[in-house]
Amino acid sequence: MTATLVKEASPPAPSHPDRARRRRLRRRGRIVAVLFVLPALLLLGALVVYPVLFSVGRSLFDASGTRFVGGGNYTEMFRDPATLKAVRNTAIWVVIAPTLLTGLGLILAVLVEKIRWATAFKLLLFMPMAVSFLAAGIIFRLAYDDDPDKGVLNAAAVTVHDAFKGSSSYPTARAREAVGGGGGGAGPGLTKEADGAYTTGADLSPGTVTALGLVGVAPKDLPGDAAPAHPAATRQEAGADEVRGVVYLDFTPGGGGEPGVVDRQESGLPGMTVEAVRDGRTVASTTTAADGSFRFTGLDGGSYAVKLPAANFAPPYDGISWLGPTLVTPAIIGSYLWIWTGFAMVLIGAGLSALPRDALEAARMDGANEWQIFRRITVPLLAPVLTVVFVTLVINVMKVFDLVYIIAPGPVQEDATVLATQMWLVSFGGGNDQGMGSALGVLLLLLVVPAMVFNVRRFRRSQR
C-alpha cells in the first residue's frame, strides 16, 4: 500500500520535446501564410471592399455629397423613367442573351464533335474572345451603319431587296411647273398626286401624241441605254386607237433649250412605267423605250389621262435601321453573341467530352435516334455544365457596358441603356449626381451577388 501511495504522488512526466517543436512550426507556418496572403488581402480591400463600402455610404447623400438623404436616392431611382428603362433593358439582356448563348454553345459543341476539322472550327469561333469589347463595338457600329456604302448588313439587305423587288431609276425626278401645250412636241403640264404620282392635267383622246418633261435627274444618273428623245417626239404619229408620247429629261446639257419643248440634245427616260387612266381606273400600262417613247394601243374612244406612277420616283431602299430605337437593343445583343458564343461552346464541349460514352452507345444499340439521345441523355447529363455556363453569362450580362456605350448612337443611347451605362451617365456622363450613381451601383451589386453565390456553391458541390 505504501508503494502504491508513493507511485500516485509522483509528479507527471515532462511533455515530449517533438510536440512543442510541432506547435512552434505550426505557429510559424500560420505567420508565413498570413504574410503571403496579406498583399492579396490588401488589394482586395483597396479595390473591392473599400469601393463597395464607399458606394453604399455615398448613395445615402445628395449630388453634392454634403447633405444626408437616406434612402431618397433609392426612392428617386425607381421614379426616374430612364432608370426604369435601364432596368427593363437589363432584364431583356438577362433573359435573352444567356439563353441564346447557352443554346448556341450546346448545339455547336454537339455538332463540332462530328466534323473532321473540329479544332480549327473551335479556334475560329473562339477567336472573337481575343477581341476587346471596344474594338468589337467599333466593328459592329460600322457593320450596322445605315448607309449601305458603309454598313455591310445594309449593303446585303439592299442587294437582296433589289434582286427581288428592284428599285426606282429616277428617285429625284420631278415635273416642271405646268407649261402651255400644243403641237410641236410640247406636252401638257403634270400634276403631282398625293401619293407622289404625276398625272397629265389635260384630257387626251386616241390619236394624240404627248411629251412629258421631267427635271431633277443629273445627266450622269441617266441609264446607260438612254437615247435622245427628239427623234421620237417629232416623228411619232398616233393611230385612231392609240395614244403615243415620250417621257424625257427637260434639260439641255450646257444650257440653252426651251422649257416644255423636246430639244435635240435632251435625253429620253427609259424604263419608266406609264399608265393610261380613264375615269380614275388604269386601263393600260407600258414601259418607256430607250428614247423615252411609249404608246397605248386598242383604246376606245373617249378621254384619257396619262399617269406616271409613284413607283417611278420612290426613293431607293436604304436597308434596315439597325441602330434605331426599335432594333438597337437586339442589334447590340447580336454583337454580344458574336463575341461569347465560342466561350459557351468550349465550356460545354469540355463537359461533353467527359460524358460516359457507354451510355450513349447503349442508347444507340437500343434503337434510339440522335435526336432522342440528344434530348434524353446528352442534355440531362450536361445539366450541371449548362447551369454553370448560364449563370456565368448572366453575371457577365448584368455588367455589360462597353458594347452598349459604343454601338448605340447618341440619339438612341437612352433607348439602349442598361444599368451599367445608366450608372455612368448619371454619375459622369452629364448628370454629375454621384449619389444617384452610387445607388445604381449598389442596385447592380445586389442583382449580381445572388448569381455569384449560386455559382460558387455549384463549384463547391462539384468539387466534392
C-alpha positions in Angstrom: 0.0 0.0 0.0 2.9 2.4 0.8 4.4 1.7 -2.6 1.1 2.4 -4.3 0.7 5.8 -2.5 4.2 6.8 -3.4 3.6 6.0 -7.1 0.4 8.1 -7.1 2.1 11.1 -5.5 4.9 11.1 -8.1 4.9 14.3 -10.5 3.7 13.9 -14.1 6.2 13.1 -16.8 7.5 16.1 -18.8 5.9 16.7 -22.3 7.7 15.3 -25.3 10.0 17.9 -27.0 8.8 17.0 -30.5 5.3 18.1 -29.6 6.5 21.6 -28.6 8.5 21.8 -31.9 5.4 21.0 -33.9 3.5 23.7 -32.2 6.2 26.3 -33.0 6.3 25.1 -36.6 2.6 25.3 -36.9 2.6 28.9 -35.5 5.4 29.9 -37.8 3.5 28.4 -40.8 0.4 30.4 -40.0 2.5 33.6 -39.9 4.1 32.8 -43.2 0.7 32.0 -44.7 -0.7 35.3 -43.5 2.3 37.2 -44.9 1.8 35.5 -48.3 -2.0 36.3 -48.3 -1.6 39.8 -46.9 -0.8 41.5 -50.3 -3.8 39.9 -51.9 -6.0 40.9 -48.9 -4.7 44.5 -49.1 -5.5 44.6 -52.9 -8.9 43.0 -52.3 -9.7 45.6 -49.6 -8.4 48.5 -51.6 -10.1 47.5 -54.9 -13.2 45.8 -53.8 -14.2 46.2 -50.2 -13.5 49.9 -49.8 -15.2 50.9 -53.1 -18.3 48.9 -52.1 -18.5 50.4 -48.7 -17.8 53.9 -50.0 -20.5 53.5 -52.7 -23.0 52.3 -50.1 -22.2 55.4 -48.0 -22.2 57.8 -50.9 -25.6 56.6 -52.0 -27.1 58.0 -48.8 -26.0 61.6 -49.7 -27.2 64.0 -52.3 -25.4 65.0 -55.5 -23.0 67.4 -53.7 -22.2 64.8 -51.1 -22.8 67.2 -48.2 -26.5 66.5 -47.3 -27.7 63.2 -45.9 -30.8 62.0 -47.8 -31.0 58.4 -46.5 -33.0 56.3 -48.9 -34.0 59.3 -51.1 -31.8 58.3 -53.9 -33.2 54.7 -54.0 -36.7 56.1 -54.0 -36.0 58.6 -56.8 -34.2 55.9 -58.7 -37.4 53.9 -59.3 -39.3 57.1 -60.2 -36.9 58.0 -63.0 -38.1 56.9 -66.4 -34.6 56.5 -67.7 -33.7 54.2 -64.8 -36.8 52.1 -65.3 -35.9 51.7 -69.0 -32.4 50.6 -68.0 -33.9 48.0 -65.6 -36.2 46.8 -68.4 -33.4 46.6 -70.9 -31.2 44.8 -68.4 -34.0 42.3 -67.9 -34.2 41.7 -71.6 -30.4 41.1 -71.8 -30.5 38.7 -68.8 -33.4 36.6 -70.3 -32.3 36.6 -74.0 -28.5 36.7 -74.2 -27.6 33.9 -71.8 -30.4 31.7 -73.1 -29.3 32.1 -76.7 -25.6 31.7 -75.9 -26.2 28.5 -73.9 -28.4 27.1 -76.7 -25.9 28.0 -79.4 -23.0 26.7 -77.4 -24.7 23.4 -76.8 -25.7 22.9 -80.5 -22.2 23.9 -81.8 -20.5 21.7 -79.2 -22.5 18.7 -80.3 -22.0 19.4 -84.0 -18.3 20.1 -83.7 -17.8 16.6 -82.3 -19.0 15.2 -85.6 -16.8 17.2 -88.0 -13.3 16.4 -89.2 -11.7 19.8 -88.5 -13.1 20.2 -85.0 -10.1 22.0 -83.6 -9.9 24.6 -86.4 -13.6 25.2 -86.1 -13.4 25.8 -82.3 -10.5 28.1 -82.8 -12.4 30.1 -85.4 -15.4 30.5 -83.1 -13.3 31.3 -80.1 -11.3 34.0 -81.8 -13.7 36.9 -81.1 -13.0 36.4 -77.4 -9.5 37.8 -78.2 -11.1 41.0 -79.5 -11.6 43.7 -76.9 -15.2 45.0 -76.4 -14.0 48.4 -77.6 -12.8 47.0 -80.9 -15.9 44.8 -81.2 -18.1 47.8 -80.6 -16.4 49.8 -83.3 -16.6 46.9 -85.7 -20.3 46.4 -85.2 -21.0 50.2 -85.2 -19.7 50.2 -88.7 -21.5 46.9 -89.7 -24.8 48.4 -88.5 -24.3 51.7 -90.3 -27.5 53.0 -92.1 -25.5 53.9 -95.2 -25.3 50.8 -97.5 -22.0 52.1 -98.8 -20.6 51.7 -95.2 -22.7 49.2 -93.3 -22.1 45.6 -94.5 -25.5 44.4 -93.2 -27.5 47.1 -95.0 -25.4 46.5 -98.1 -26.5 42.9 -98.1 -30.1 43.8 -97.3 -30.2 46.3 -100.2 -28.7 43.7 -102.6 -31.3 41.1 -101.7 -34.1 43.6 -101.8 -33.2 45.0 -105.2 -32.6 41.5 -106.6 -36.3 40.5 -105.9 -38.1 43.8 -106.0 -35.9 46.2 -107.9 -35.7 50.0 -107.3 -36.7 53.2 -109.0 -34.2 54.6 -111.5 -35.4 58.2 -111.0 -35.9 58.9 -107.3 -35.0 62.6 -107.7 -37.1 63.3 -110.8 -39.9 65.8 -110.7 -42.1 67.7 -113.1 -41.8 71.3 -114.1 -44.5 73.8 -113.4 -47.3 73.3 -116.0 -46.3 74.8 -119.3 -48.6 75.5 -122.2 -49.1 72.6 -124.6 -50.0 72.1 -128.2 -48.2 70.8 -131.2 -44.5 70.7 -132.0 -43.8 68.2 -129.2 -44.8 70.5 -126.3 -46.8 68.5 -123.7 -49.4 69.1 -121.1 -48.5 70.0 -117.6 -48.1 67.3 -115.0 -50.0 67.5 -111.7 -48.5 65.8 -108.6 -50.9 63.5 -106.8 -51.0 62.9 -103.0 -49.2 59.5 -103.4 -46.3 61.1 -105.4 -47.5 60.1 -108.8 -47.7 62.6 -111.7 -50.8 62.8 -114.0 -51.4 64.9 -117.1 -53.6 67.9 -116.4 -55.3 67.8 -119.9 -57.5 65.1 -121.3 -56.1 63.0 -124.1 -58.1 61.2 -126.7 -56.9 58.4 -129.1 -54.8 59.8 -131.9 -52.9 62.2 -129.6 -49.1 62.5 -129.2 -47.8 64.0 -126.0 -44.5 64.8 -124.4 -44.0 64.6 -120.6 -40.9 66.6 -119.4 -39.2 65.9 -116.1 -36.3 67.6 -114.4 -34.2 66.8 -111.4 -32.2 64.0 -112.9 -28.4 64.6 -113.3 -27.1 63.5 -116.7 -24.6 61.2 -115.0 -27.5 59.4 -113.4 -29.2 58.5 -116.6 -29.3 54.8 -117.6 -26.5 53.8 -120.0 -29.0 52.9 -122.7 -30.7 56.3 -122.7 -31.2 57.8 -126.2 -32.1 61.3 -127.4 -35.8 62.0 -127.2 -36.1 64.5 -130.0 -36.5 62.0 -132.9 -39.2 60.1 -131.1 -41.1 63.3 -130.3 -41.0 64.7 -133.8 -41.7 61.6 -135.8 -44.5 59.9 -133.8 -47.9 59.7 -135.3 -50.7 58.1 -133.4 -53.3 55.9 -134.9 -57.1 56.3 -134.3 -57.0 53.9 -131.3 -53.6 54.9 -129.9 -52.1 57.4 -127.5 -48.4 57.9 -128.1 -45.8 60.0 -126.3 -42.4 60.4 -124.9 -41.0 60.9 -121.3 -37.8 63.0 -121.5 -35.4 64.9 -119.4 -36.3 68.6 -119.9 -32.8 69.8 -119.5 -30.2 70.6 -122.2 -26.6 69.9 -121.1 -24.5 73.1 -121.3 -27.5 75.4 -121.1 -30.0 76.7 -123.7 -33.1 74.9 -124.8 -36.7 75.8 -124.2 -38.7 74.5 -121.2 -41.5 72.3 -122.2 -40.1 71.6 -125.7 -38.1 68.4 -126.6 -34.8 69.9 -127.8 -32.3 68.0 -129.8 -29.8 67.3 -127.0 -32.4 66.3 -124.4 -32.5 62.6 -123.5 -35.4 60.2 -123.1 -36.0 58.5 -119.8 -36.1 54.7 -120.4 -37.6 52.1 -118.2 -40.3 54.4 -116.7 -43.8 53.0 -116.1 -46.6 54.9 -117.8 -50.3 54.2 -117.4 -53.4 55.3 -119.3 -56.2 56.2 -116.9 -59.9 56.6 -117.7 -62.5 57.6 -115.1 -59.9 57.0 -112.3 -59.2 53.4 -113.5 -56.0 52.2 -115.1 -56.9 50.7 -118.5 -53.4 50.2 -120.0 -49.8 50.2 -118.8 -46.5 50.2 -120.6 -42.8 51.0 -120.1 -40.8 53.6 -121.9 -38.2 52.6 -124.5 -34.6 53.8 -124.6 -35.6 57.1 -126.2 -38.4 57.6 -123.6 -41.2 56.8 -126.1 -44.3 54.9 -125.2 -47.7 54.0 -126.8 -51.0 52.6 -125.8 -53.0 50.7 -128.5 -56.5 49.4 -128.7 -58.1 52.3 -126.8 -61.8 53.0 -127.1 -63.0 56.5 -127.9 -63.1 59.0 -125.1 -60.8 61.0 -122.8 -57.8 59.6 -121.1 -55.1 60.8 -118.7 -51.5 59.7 -118.8 -50.1 58.8 -115.4 -46.5 58.3 -114.2 -47.0 56.1 -111.0 -45.3 57.0 -107.8 -43.1 53.8 -108.0 -41.1 55.7 -110.7 -40.0 58.2 -108.1 -39.7 56.1 -105.0 -36.5 56.7 -103.0 -34.0 53.9 -103.2 -34.3 51.2 -100.5 -31.6 52.0 -97.9 -31.9 48.9 -95.8 -32.9 48.5 -92.1 -32.4 51.0 -89.3 -30.4 48.5 -87.1 -29.5 51.2 -84.6 -32.9 52.9 -84.5 -35.0 52.9 -81.3 -36.7 49.7 -82.1 -33.8 47.4 -83.0 -30.8 48.9 -81.2 -31.0 46.5 -78.2 -31.4 43.3 -80.3 -28.6 44.6 -82.6 -26.2 45.0 -79.6 -27.2 41.6 -78.2 -26.3 40.2 -81.6 -22.8 41.6 -81.3 -22.5 40.1 -77.8 -23.5 36.7 -79.2 -20.7 37.0 -81.8 -18.1 37.5 -79.0 -19.3 35.0 -76.4 -20.6 32.0 -78.5 -17.1 30.5 -78.7 -16.8 30.7 -74.9 -20.0 28.8 -74.3 -19.1 26.3 -77.0 -15.7 25.5 -75.5 -17.0 25.1 -71.9 -19.9 22.9 -73.0 -17.6 20.9 -75.3 -15.4 20.2 -72.3 -18.3 18.8 -70.4 -19.5 16.9 -73.4 -16.1 15.2 -73.8 -16.4 13.9 -70.2 -19.8 12.2 -70.7 -19.8 8.4 -70.3 -19.7 7.1 -73.8 -21.1 3.7 -72.8 -24.5 5.3 -72.0 -24.6 6.9 -75.5 -23.6 3.6 -77.2 -26.2 1.7 -75.2 -28.9 4.1 -76.3 -27.9 3.7 -79.9 -27.9 -0.1 -79.6 -31.4 0.1 -78.1 -32.6 1.8 -81.3 -32.6 5.5 -80.1 -32.0 8.1 -82.9 -29.6 11.0 -82.5 -32.4 13.5 -81.5 -33.6 11.2 -78.8 -30.1 10.7 -77.5 -29.5 14.4 -77.5 -32.8 15.2 -75.7 -33.0 12.4 -73.2 -29.3 11.6 -72.4 -26.9 14.3 -73.5 -28.8 17.3 -72.2 -29.7 15.8 -68.8 -26.1 14.7 -68.3 -24.9 18.2 -69.3 -27.3 20.0 -67.0 -24.7 20.9 -64.4 -22.3 22.3 -67.0 -25.2 24.2 -68.8 -26.3 25.7 -65.5 -22.7 27.0 -64.7 -22.4 28.4 -68.2 -25.8 30.1 -68.0 -25.2 31.6 -64.6 -21.7 32.8 -65.6 -23.2 34.5 -68.6 -26.0 36.1 -66.5 -23.3 37.7 -64.2 -21.4 38.9 -67.3 -24.5 40.3 -69.0 -25.6 42.3 -65.9 -22.3 44.2 -66.1 -22.3 44.9 -69.9 -21.2 48.4 -70.6 -18.7 48.8 -73.5 -20.9 47.4 -76.3 -23.9 49.5 -75.3 -22.0 52.7 -74.9 -20.0 52.3 -78.1 -22.6 50.9 -80.6 -25.7 52.9 -79.6 -25.7 56.3 -81.3 -26.3 59.4 -79.1 -29.9 59.9 -80.1 -30.9 56.4 -79.1 -28.5 56.0 -76.2 -31.4 56.2 -73.7 -33.3 53.6 -75.6 -30.4 51.1 -75.4 -29.2 52.0 -71.9 -28.7 49.3 -69.2 -27.9 49.6 -65.5 -24.2 49.9 -66.1 -24.4 52.6 -68.7 -27.1 54.4 -66.8 -24.9 54.4 -63.7 -22.0 56.0 -65.7 -24.3 58.5 -67.5 -25.9 59.7 -64.2 -22.5 59.9 -62.4 -20.1 61.2 -65.1 -21.9 61.5 -68.5 -23.7 64.8 -67.8 -25.8 64.0 -64.7 -23.0 64.7 -62.2 -25.0 63.1 -59.5 -22.7 60.6 -57.8 -25.3 60.0 -55.1 -27.8 58.6 -57.6 -25.0 56.8 -59.5 -23.8 55.1 -56.3 -27.4 54.0 -55.6 -27.5 52.4 -59.1 -24.1 50.8 -58.4 -25.5 49.3 -55.2 -28.6 48.0 -57.0 -26.4 46.4 -59.7 -24.3 44.8 -56.9 -27.4 43.4 -55.2 -28.6 41.9 -58.5 -25.2 40.3 -59.3 -24.4 38.8 -55.8 -27.2 36.1 -55.8 -25.9 34.8 -59.1 -22.3 34.8 -57.9 -23.3 33.0 -54.7 -25.2 30.4 -56.7 -22.2 29.8 -59.0 -19.8 29.5 -56.0 -22.0 26.9 -54.4 -22.2 25.0 -57.6 -18.4 24.9 -57.9 -18.1 23.7 -54.3 -20.6 20.9 -54.8 -18.9 19.8 -58.0 -15.5 19.6 -56.2 -17.0 17.3 -53.5 
